[in-house]
């Protein structure tokens, strides 16, 4: 079973690109794996099967990221670049959005 996740990257004042990640989206894996990658690397990947410290395994052809007005958690986990590092964003209790 896949643990899906989204990586939200701010690209404008009210624009957030949400890059899909299909496998191993849980924080114990994703945070160490994302540590090597910068937001521009994730944006260039467009749609990701799995993030590892060695590579971004991408879909081919990839779908472009969803552009939303704010970071939104639609899958099991959401990650954002905050203060020059990746963080796992936890939603408020009972909320589907961050």
LOZA-437267 format. One record per residue: x, y, z of N, C-alpha, C in turn. Coordinates in nm, 2 decimals, padded with zeros to 4 digits. Last residue first. Example, Ala and Ser with C-alpha at 12.3 -4.5 7.8 and 13.67 -1.06 7.14 Angstrom:
<atoms>
n.X:n.Y:n.Z:ca.X:ca.Y:ca.Z:c.X:c.Y:c.Z
01.28:-00.22:00.71:01.37:-00.11:00.71:01.29:00.00:00.79
01.32:-00.57:00.78:01.23:-00.45:00.78:01.32:-00.33:00.78
</atoms>
This chain:
<atoms>
n.X:n.Y:n.Z:ca.X:ca.Y:ca.Z:c.X:c.Y:c.Z
-00.47:02.27:00.58:-00.37:02.32:00.67:-00.40:02.47:00.70
-00.77:02.07:00.58:-00.68:02.17:00.52:-00.58:02.22:00.63
-00.94:01.92:00.72:-00.88:01.86:00.60:-00.77:01.95:00.54
-00.96:01.90:01.07:-00.95:01.98:00.95:-00.89:01.90:00.84
-00.94:01.75:01.31:-01.07:01.75:01.24:-01.07:01.83:01.11
-00.69:01.95:01.43:-00.77:01.83:01.46:-00.91:01.85:01.38
-00.49:02.09:01.18:-00.56:02.11:01.30:-00.66:01.99:01.31
-00.21:01.90:01.03:-00.34:01.98:01.03:-00.40:02.00:01.17
00.13:01.94:01.02:00.02:01.87:01.08:-00.10:01.96:01.08
00.39:01.91:00.79:00.28:02.00:00.85:00.17:01.92:00.90
00.72:01.86:00.81:00.60:01.79:00.80:00.49:01.88:00.87
00.96:02.06:00.64:00.89:02.03:00.76:00.76:01.95:00.73
01.29:02.14:00.52:01.16:02.07:00.50:01.09:02.04:00.63
01.44:02.46:00.55:01.43:02.32:00.57:01.29:02.27:00.54
01.43:02.74:00.54:01.54:02.67:00.48:01.55:02.52:00.51
01.18:02.81:00.66:01.31:02.84:00.73:01.43:02.76:00.67
01.02:02.55:00.50:01.00:02.66:00.59:01.13:02.68:00.66
00.86:02.38:00.26:00.99:02.43:00.29:00.97:02.56:00.37
00.64:02.11:00.36:00.66:02.25:00.31:00.81:02.28:00.34
00.42:01.83:00.32:00.55:01.88:00.35:00.57:02.02:00.29
00.17:01.62:00.43:00.20:01.74:00.36:00.34:01.79:00.41
00.00:01.30:00.40:00.10:01.39:00.46:00.13:01.51:00.37
-00.22:01.17:00.28:-00.18:01.14:00.41:-00.09:01.24:00.48
-00.37:01.44:00.09:-00.33:01.30:00.10:-00.28:01.28:00.25
-00.41:01.71:00.09:-00.52:01.62:00.03:-00.49:01.47:00.05
-00.35:02.00:00.25:-00.32:01.86:00.26:-00.44:01.78:00.20
-00.24:02.29:00.10:-00.36:02.21:00.13:-00.32:02.06:00.14
-00.13:02.62:00.10:-00.09:02.48:00.12:-00.22:02.40:00.17
-00.32:02.82:-00.13:-00.26:02.80:00.00:-00.22:02.65:00.01
-00.42:02.83:-00.39:-00.40:02.95:-00.32:-00.33:02.94:-00.19
-00.25:02.59:-00.61:-00.36:02.62:-00.52:-00.32:02.75:-00.44
-00.17:02.39:-00.87:-00.15:02.52:-00.82:-00.27:02.56:-00.74
-00.03:02.07:-00.90:-00.15:02.15:-00.88:-00.11:02.28:-00.82
00.24:02.01:-01.13:00.19:02.02:-00.99:00.06:02.10:-00.99
00.19:01.80:-01.43:00.24:01.92:-01.36:00.18:01.93:-01.22
00.27:01.46:-01.46:00.17:01.57:-01.46:00.23:01.68:-01.39
00.54:01.31:-01.66:00.48:01.36:-01.53:00.36:01.46:-01.56
00.55:01.02:-01.86:00.56:01.16:-01.85:00.49:01.21:-01.72
00.70:00.93:-01.57:00.73:00.97:-01.71:00.62:00.93:-01.80
00.76:01.01:-01.23:00.68:00.96:-01.33:00.72:01.01:-01.47
01.08:00.98:-01.07:00.97:01.06:-01.12:00.89:00.98:-01.22
01.27:00.96:-00.79:01.21:00.87:-00.89:01.08:00.93:-00.94
01.53:01.13:-00.71:01.39:01.16:-00.72:01.34:01.07:-00.83
01.80:00.99:-00.51:01.73:01.02:-00.64:01.59:01.06:-00.61
01.92:00.96:-00.26:02.00:00.94:-00.38:01.93:00.99:-00.50
01.72:00.99:-00.07:01.84:01.08:-00.06:01.93:01.07:-00.18
01.41:00.97:-00.24:01.52:00.91:-00.16:01.63:01.01:-00.16
01.07:00.97:-00.32:01.19:01.05:-00.29:01.29:00.97:-00.20
00.88:00.83:-00.58:00.94:00.82:-00.45:01.06:00.91:-00.44
00.73:00.95:-00.79:00.70:00.81:-00.74:00.75:00.80:-00.60
00.62:01.28:-00.85:00.73:01.19:-00.80:00.67:01.06:-00.75
00.62:01.54:-01.07:00.54:01.43:-01.02:00.63:01.32:-00.98
00.82:01.76:-01.09:00.68:01.77:-01.13:00.59:01.67:-01.07
01.10:01.81:-01.07:01.05:01.67:-01.08:00.91:01.66:-01.13
01.11:02.08:-01.04:01.16:02.03:-01.17:01.11:01.89:-01.18
01.03:02.10:-00.77:00.94:02.16:-00.88:00.98:02.10:-01.01
01.25:01.98:-00.65:01.11:01.92:-00.64:01.02:01.97:-00.75
01.45:02.16:-00.70:01.46:02.02:-00.75:01.32:01.95:-00.75
01.35:02.39:-00.58:01.36:02.39:-00.72:01.38:02.25:-00.78
01.37:02.32:-00.30:01.24:02.34:-00.37:01.25:02.33:-00.52
01.63:02.07:-00.27:01.58:02.20:-00.26:01.45:02.22:-00.33
01.73:01.77:-00.10:01.67:01.84:-00.22:01.62:01.98:-00.18
01.82:01.65:00.13:01.92:01.67:00.02:01.86:01.77:-00.09
01.59:01.61:00.28:01.69:01.69:00.33:01.79:01.73:00.22
01.41:01.41:00.19:01.40:01.55:00.14:01.51:01.64:00.17
01.49:01.20:00.36:01.50:01.19:00.21:01.50:01.33:00.15
01.42:01.28:00.62:01.56:01.26:00.58:01.58:01.25:00.43
01.13:01.31:00.56:01.21:01.42:00.61:01.36:01.40:00.58
01.03:01.05:00.47:01.04:01.17:00.38:01.13:01.28:00.43
01.04:00.86:00.68:01.12:00.84:00.55:01.14:00.98:00.48
00.89:00.98:00.88:01.02:00.91:00.92:01.11:00.88:00.79
00.65:01.07:00.75:00.76:01.16:00.79:00.90:01.09:00.82
00.55:00.89:00.45:00.55:00.91:00.59:00.67:00.99:00.64
00.55:00.83:00.18:00.53:00.97:00.22:00.53:00.99:00.37
00.60:00.60:00.01:00.68:00.63:00.13:00.67:00.77:00.17
00.49:00.70:-00.32:00.53:00.60:-00.22:00.61:00.66:-00.10
00.41:00.95:-00.45:00.32:00.83:-00.45:00.36:00.73:-00.34
00.37:01.29:-00.44:00.46:01.19:-00.41:00.38:01.06:-00.38
00.30:01.59:-00.62:00.25:01.46:-00.57:00.37:01.37:-00.55
00.33:01.93:-00.54:00.39:01.82:-00.61:00.35:01.69:-00.54
00.17:02.21:-00.56:00.16:02.09:-00.48:00.21:01.98:-00.57
00.25:02.55:-00.54:00.26:02.43:-00.63:00.26:02.31:-00.53
00.07:02.82:-00.46:00.15:02.71:-00.40:00.14:02.60:-00.50
00.01:03.16:-00.45:00.03:03.05:-00.54:00.12:02.94:-00.47
00.01:03.43:-00.37:-00.11:03.34:-00.34:-00.11:03.22:-00.43
00.27:03.51:-00.44:00.20:03.56:-00.32:00.09:03.47:-00.27
00.44:03.20:-00.56:00.39:03.34:-00.58:00.32:03.38:-00.45
00.52:02.96:-00.49:00.57:03.01:-00.61:00.53:03.15:-00.64
00.58:02.74:-00.22:00.52:02.87:-00.26:00.60:02.93:-00.38
00.51:02.41:-00.23:00.61:02.50:-00.25:00.55:02.64:-00.29
00.43:02.10:-00.08:00.38:02.23:-00.12:00.49:02.34:-00.12
00.40:01.78:-00.16:00.50:01.87:-00.12:00.46:02.01:-00.17
00.20:01.51:-00.04:00.22:01.63:-00.12:00.33:01.71:-00.06
00.17:01.15:-00.05:00.20:01.28:00.02:00.20:01.39:-00.09
00.08:00.81:00.03:00.09:00.93:-00.06:00.11:01.06:00.02
00.19:00.52:00.07:00.16:00.63:00.16:00.18:00.76:00.08
00.05:00.22:-00.07:00.13:00.35:-00.09:00.09:00.45:00.02
00.08:-00.12:00.00:00.00:00.00:00.00:00.09:00.12:00.00
</atoms>
